[in-house]
Amino acid sequence: MSNTRYSHVGTYNVYEYDYEPKDYVGTLDWFNIAKCARERMTERCGNIHEWRGERRSFYTAIQKMDAQSKYLLD
């Protein structure tokens, strides 16, 4: 795969990142998606419609992560 440039336009600056897209979404990726959705749920607590959408994203990511099949290696 080739590298892709991503631009994020902030309030005061434009940030550019290079990244290489992946063919799959792994367990840690789903965990990060769930974490971000949970943060957005907190931010959108005043708007029930957006909050419900983020809640759906959160629970979908948790299900995709399939946490029950993971074991701790002590």
Secondary structure, DSSP 8 states (H G I E B T S, - for coil): ---EEEEEE-SS-EEEEEE---SS--HHHHHHHHHHHHHHHHHTTT-HHHHHHHHHHHHHHHHHHTGGG-----
